[in-house]
Amino acid sequence: MHANPSPLTARRSGPLKGRVRVPGDKSISHRALILGALTVGETSISGLLEGEDVLNTGKALRALGADVERTGAGTWRLHGVGVAGFAEPAAPLDFGNSGTGCRLMLGAVAGCAITACFDGDASLRKRPMRRVLEPLERIGAHTLAANDGRVPLTLAGARDPIPIVYEPPVASAQLKSAVLLAGLAAPGETVVIEAEATRDHTEKMLTHFGADVRVEPHGAHGRRITLAGQPELAPRPIIVPADPSSAAFPLVAAAITPGSDVLLEGVMLNSLRTGLIGTLVEMGTAIERLNARVEGGEEIADLRVRGGALRGVEVPAARAPSMIDEYPILAVAASFAEGTTVMRGLKELRVKESDRLAGTADMLRVNGVTVEIEGDDLFVAGRGRARGGGLVATHMDHRLAMSALVMGIASEQPVKIDDGSFIATSFPDFVALMGGLGADVA
Ligand code: S3P
């Protein structure tokens, strides 16, 4: 896939106007398919993100014996195999660009007495899997072959999974989720103790499907999650809300283009995902939450955003888990603010779809913005406007690609990207949706 790079250019555009709905949440979409596949009976899903990452998770689940069927636009039907019920796949499972798909499925497979090979594209082949394999081995899985803790790797699931008490060394919802998914197959209680709370979609959805999950506060910012093993998961319909990490792109595009007035429909506002929105408000953006409601167990609202002047702010490290995927687009907003924005504690950005810390700094630099990386902190010297004119290297990273195009919409000169094809991993209609708001991207 993506044999042919597809360059794109964004040009300075007038105020953005309109009402749009961004696609379904990527984290929830992966989990809906995986938990549906671990349930006995029929699970129906609406609003599923039909991006390549999620489609690859669906294909992997089919190869493991689940019945996964698309019944319409965003609507899917699954017949699951039950906890620990996966069949051994005939061929390697290909997760493409997706760390979430790969890591969550490592956990789901680790509780089954089967052997499976996990692989992905050149970006995924560089990403650390040891962090996940280490607890999964404590549960009883074995890594048979791994390329220095990376994919391609072969995992033999546990015959008799052991419940563990696990304290992740990094704040990672993928790591937490892998352990909980493996723990489903173990007798007794699997416990994950997080020093910093990360997105809790796995816990919420497990509860939705009838598992016994207890969540208690732990320390100042953490949580202790206790899962009772070997539940019988009962099928329940799932409605996937709009992805705040995708909404981030039209949100910032409107924020940095004076005179813009955009309404984003039905955006999920789980407080473990809203760091960017709070930060933009601190920077001076007018964001209104309208028609707030709860759907499918998640808080959602329509967001009205209006463009205007922004000021630089300091973003503390403790905020990182709630906006971990939003730093590239926040750095774009920071370029158009007056004054310096400091973003602290960005170590995890180095192991995303690309080294996003370096990639973000390079994206701004080629477009005339002054940036510094000091340790794990990023400093962006905003001047209220950006020159643009750069060609941005996207390194197989969808979020760098979309961030650079948003930058081009408000820069003095056009911004080009070397390859827009990876945008399809998370936001297939990005170019059309932005065009509908009046952005010049082609
Ligand atoms: C995700 C967790 C985050 C995030 C990723 C999606 C998830 O990764 O960056 O895009 O769905 O659990 P980490 O858990 O590695 O921080």
Residues whose N, C-alpha, C, O or C-beta is under 5 A from the ligand:
A	BS01	S3P	S27 T100 A171 S172 A173 Q174 L175 I324 D325
